[in-house]
Amino acid sequence: MVIGIGGNYTFGGNIPFFGMKIPCIAGAAIFGIVLNLLLSIGEKKSKNDTSEIKPEAETAEV
């Protein structure tokens, strides 16, 4: 949202990007999508993940 509003205020509605004039709202949407993709890379770890806990060996006491 900051990119869209700031670009609209500073660049008059179009952000210059590698020689192209990208509309501010579209540029902000593309930036948000790319940021979401970057932040979603990797494996999520939950607090109650028990897959790494190994069962103890059973011992019989006589």
Distance bins in CASP14 RR format, pairs under 12 A and 6 or more apart:
PFRMAT RR
TARGET T0000
AUTHOR 0000-0000-0000
RMODE 2
METHOD distances of the structure
MODEL  1
1 7 0 0 0 0 0 1 0 0 0 0 0
1 8 0 0 0 0 0 1 0 0 0 0 0
1 24 0 0 0 0 0 1 0 0 0 0 0
1 25 0 0 0 0 1 0 0 0 0 0 0
1 27 0 0 0 0 0 1 0 0 0 0 0
1 28 1 0 0 1 0 0 0 0 0 0 0
1 29 0 0 0 0 0 1 0 0 0 0 0
1 31 0 0 0 0 0 1 0 0 0 0 0
1 32 0 0 0 0 1 0 0 0 0 0 0
2 8 0 0 0 0 0 1 0 0 0 0 0
2 9 0 0 0 0 0 1 0 0 0 0 0
2 10 0 0 0 0 0 1 0 0 0 0 0
2 24 0 0 0 0 0 1 0 0 0 0 0
2 27 0 0 0 0 0 1 0 0 0 0 0
2 28 1 0 0 1 0 0 0 0 0 0 0
2 31 0 0 0 0 1 0 0 0 0 0 0
2 32 0 0 0 0 0 1 0 0 0 0 0
3 9 0 0 0 0 0 1 0 0 0 0 0
3 10 0 0 0 0 0 1 0 0 0 0 0
3 11 0 0 0 0 0 1 0 0 0 0 0
3 13 0 0 0 0 0 1 0 0 0 0 0
3 15 1 0 0 1 0 0 0 0 0 0 0
3 17 0 0 0 0 0 1 0 0 0 0 0
3 22 0 0 0 0 0 1 0 0 0 0 0
3 23 0 0 0 0 0 1 0 0 0 0 0
3 24 1 0 0 1 0 0 0 0 0 0 0
3 25 0 0 0 0 1 0 0 0 0 0 0
3 26 0 0 0 0 0 1 0 0 0 0 0
3 27 1 0 0 1 0 0 0 0 0 0 0
3 28 1 0 1 0 0 0 0 0 0 0 0
3 29 0 0 0 0 1 0 0 0 0 0 0
3 30 0 0 0 0 1 0 0 0 0 0 0
3 31 1 0 1 0 0 0 0 0 0 0 0
3 32 0 0 0 0 1 0 0 0 0 0 0
3 34 0 0 0 0 0 1 0 0 0 0 0
3 35 0 0 0 0 0 1 0 0 0 0 0
4 10 0 0 0 0 1 0 0 0 0 0 0
4 11 0 0 0 0 1 0 0 0 0 0 0
4 12 0 0 0 0 0 1 0 0 0 0 0
4 13 0 0 0 0 1 0 0 0 0 0 0
4 14 0 0 0 0 0 1 0 0 0 0 0
4 15 0 0 0 0 1 0 0 0 0 0 0
4 22 0 0 0 0 0 1 0 0 0 0 0
4 23 0 0 0 0 1 0 0 0 0 0 0
4 24 1 0 1 0 0 0 0 0 0 0 0
4 25 1 0 1 0 0 0 0 0 0 0 0
4 26 0 0 0 0 1 0 0 0 0 0 0
4 27 1 0 0 1 0 0 0 0 0 0 0
4 28 1 0 1 0 0 0 0 0 0 0 0
4 29 0 0 0 0 1 0 0 0 0 0 0
4 30 0 0 0 0 0 1 0 0 0 0 0
4 31 0 0 0 0 1 0 0 0 0 0 0
4 32 0 0 0 0 0 1 0 0 0 0 0
5 11 0 0 0 0 0 1 0 0 0 0 0
5 12 0 0 0 0 0 1 0 0 0 0 0
5 13 0 0 0 0 0 1 0 0 0 0 0
5 15 0 0 0 0 0 1 0 0 0 0 0
5 24 1 0 0 1 0 0 0 0 0 0 0
5 25 0 0 0 0 1 0 0 0 0 0 0
5 27 0 0 0 0 0 1 0 0 0 0 0
5 28 0 0 0 0 1 0 0 0 0 0 0
6 12 0 0 0 0 1 0 0 0 0 0 0
6 13 0 0 0 0 1 0 0 0 0 0 0
6 15 0 0 0 0 1 0 0 0 0 0 0
6 24 1 0 0 1 0 0 0 0 0 0 0
6 25 0 0 0 0 0 1 0 0 0 0 0
6 27 0 0 0 0 0 1 0 0 0 0 0
6 28 0 0 0 0 1 0 0 0 0 0 0
7 13 1 0 0 1 0 0 0 0 0 0 0
7 14 0 0 0 0 1 0 0 0 0 0 0
7 15 1 0 1 0 0 0 0 0 0 0 0
7 16 0 0 0 0 0 1 0 0 0 0 0
7 17 0 0 0 0 0 1 0 0 0 0 0
7 21 0 0 0 0 0 1 0 0 0 0 0
7 22 0 0 0 0 1 0 0 0 0 0 0
7 23 0 0 0 0 1 0 0 0 0 0 0
7 24 1 0 1 0 0 0 0 0 0 0 0
7 25 0 0 0 0 1 0 0 0 0 0 0
7 26 0 0 0 0 0 1 0 0 0 0 0
7 27 0 0 0 0 1 0 0 0 0 0 0
7 28 0 0 0 0 1 0 0 0 0 0 0
7 31 0 0 0 0 0 1 0 0 0 0 0
8 14 0 0 0 0 1 0 0 0 0 0 0
8 15 0 0 0 0 1 0 0 0 0 0 0
8 22 0 0 0 0 0 1 0 0 0 0 0
8 23 0 0 0 0 1 0 0 0 0 0 0
8 24 1 0 1 0 0 0 0 0 0 0 0
8 25 1 0 0 1 0 0 0 0 0 0 0
8 26 0 0 0 0 0 1 0 0 0 0 0
8 27 0 0 0 0 0 1 0 0 0 0 0
8 28 0 0 0 0 1 0 0 0 0 0 0
9 15 0 0 0 0 0 1 0 0 0 0 0
9 24 0 0 0 0 1 0 0 0 0 0 0
10 16 0 0 0 0 0 1 0 0 0 0 0
10 24 0 0 0 0 1 0 0 0 0 0 0
11 17 0 0 0 0 0 1 0 0 0 0 0
11 21 0 0 0 0 1 0 0 0 0 0 0
11 22 0 0 0 0 1 0 0 0 0 0 0
11 23 0 0 0 0 0 1 0 0 0 0 0
11 24 1 0 0 1 0 0 0 0 0 0 0
11 27 0 0 0 0 0 1 0 0 0 0 0
12 21 0 0 0 0 1 0 0 0 0 0 0
12 22 0 0 0 0 0 1 0 0 0 0 0
12 23 0 0 0 0 0 1 0 0 0 0 0
12 24 1 0 0 1 0 0 0 0 0 0 0
13 21 0 0 0 0 1 0 0 0 0 0 0
13 22 0 0 0 0 1 0 0 0 0 0 0
13 23 1 0 0 1 0 0 0 0 0 0 0
13 24 1 0 1 0 0 0 0 0 0 0 0
13 25 0 0 0 0 1 0 0 0 0 0 0
13 26 0 0 0 0 0 1 0 0 0 0 0
13 27 0 0 0 0 0 1 0 0 0 0 0
13 28 0 0 0 0 0 1 0 0 0 0 0
14 20 0 0 0 0 1 0 0 0 0 0 0
14 21 1 1 0 0 0 0 0 0 0 0 0
14 22 1 0 0 1 0 0 0 0 0 0 0
14 23 1 0 1 0 0 0 0 0 0 0 0
14 24 1 0 0 1 0 0 0 0 0 0 0
14 25 0 0 0 0 0 1 0 0 0 0 0
14 26 0 0 0 0 1 0 0 0 0 0 0
14 27 0 0 0 0 1 0 0 0 0 0 0
15 21 1 0 0 1 0 0 0 0 0 0 0
15 22 1 0 1 0 0 0 0 0 0 0 0
15 23 1 0 0 1 0 0 0 0 0 0 0
15 24 1 0 1 0 0 0 0 0 0 0 0
15 25 0 0 0 0 0 1 0 0 0 0 0
15 26 0 0 0 0 1 0 0 0 0 0 0
15 27 1 0 0 1 0 0 0 0 0 0 0
15 28 0 0 0 0 1 0 0 0 0 0 0
15 30 0 0 0 0 0 1 0 0 0 0 0
15 31 0 0 0 0 1 0 0 0 0 0 0
16 22 1 0 0 1 0 0 0 0 0 0 0
16 23 0 0 0 0 0 1 0 0 0 0 0
16 24 0 0 0 0 0 1 0 0 0 0 0
16 27 0 0 0 0 0 1 0 0 0 0 0
17 23 0 0 0 0 0 1 0 0 0 0 0
17 24 0 0 0 0 0 1 0 0 0 0 0
17 26 0 0 0 0 0 1 0 0 0 0 0
17 27 1 0 0 1 0 0 0 0 0 0 0
17 28 0 0 0 0 0 1 0 0 0 0 0
17 30 0 0 0 0 1 0 0 0 0 0 0
17 31 0 0 0 0 0 1 0 0 0 0 0
20 26 0 0 0 0 0 1 0 0 0 0 0
20 27 0 0 0 0 0 1 0 0 0 0 0
20 30 0 0 0 0 0 1 0 0 0 0 0
21 27 0 0 0 0 0 1 0 0 0 0 0
22 28 0 0 0 0 1 0 0 0 0 0 0
22 29 0 0 0 0 0 1 0 0 0 0 0
22 30 1 0 0 1 0 0 0 0 0 0 0
22 31 0 0 0 0 1 0 0 0 0 0 0
23 29 0 0 0 0 1 0 0 0 0 0 0
23 30 0 0 0 0 0 1 0 0 0 0 0
24 30 0 0 0 0 0 1 0 0 0 0 0
24 31 0 0 0 0 0 1 0 0 0 0 0
25 31 0 0 0 0 0 1 0 0 0 0 0
25 32 0 0 0 0 0 1 0 0 0 0 0
26 32 0 0 0 0 0 1 0 0 0 0 0
26 33 0 0 0 0 0 1 0 0 0 0 0
27 33 0 0 0 0 1 0 0 0 0 0 0
27 34 0 0 0 0 1 0 0 0 0 0 0
27 35 0 0 0 0 0 1 0 0 0 0 0
28 34 0 0 0 0 0 1 0 0 0 0 0
28 35 0 0 0 0 0 1 0 0 0 0 0
29 35 0 0 0 0 0 1 0 0 0 0 0
29 36 0 0 0 0 0 1 0 0 0 0 0
30 36 0 0 0 0 0 1 0 0 0 0 0
30 37 0 0 0 0 0 1 0 0 0 0 0
31 37 0 0 0 0 0 1 0 0 0 0 0
31 38 0 0 0 0 0 1 0 0 0 0 0
32 38 0 0 0 0 1 0 0 0 0 0 0
32 39 0 0 0 0 1 0 0 0 0 0 0
32 40 0 0 0 0 0 1 0 0 0 0 0
33 39 0 0 0 0 0 1 0 0 0 0 0
33 40 0 0 0 0 0 1 0 0 0 0 0
34 40 0 0 0 0 0 1 0 0 0 0 0
34 41 0 0 0 0 0 1 0 0 0 0 0
35 41 0 0 0 0 0 1 0 0 0 0 0
43 49 0 0 0 0 0 1 0 0 0 0 0
43 51 0 0 0 0 0 1 0 0 0 0 0
45 51 0 0 0 0 0 1 0 0 0 0 0
45 52 0 0 0 0 1 0 0 0 0 0 0
46 52 0 0 0 0 0 1 0 0 0 0 0
END
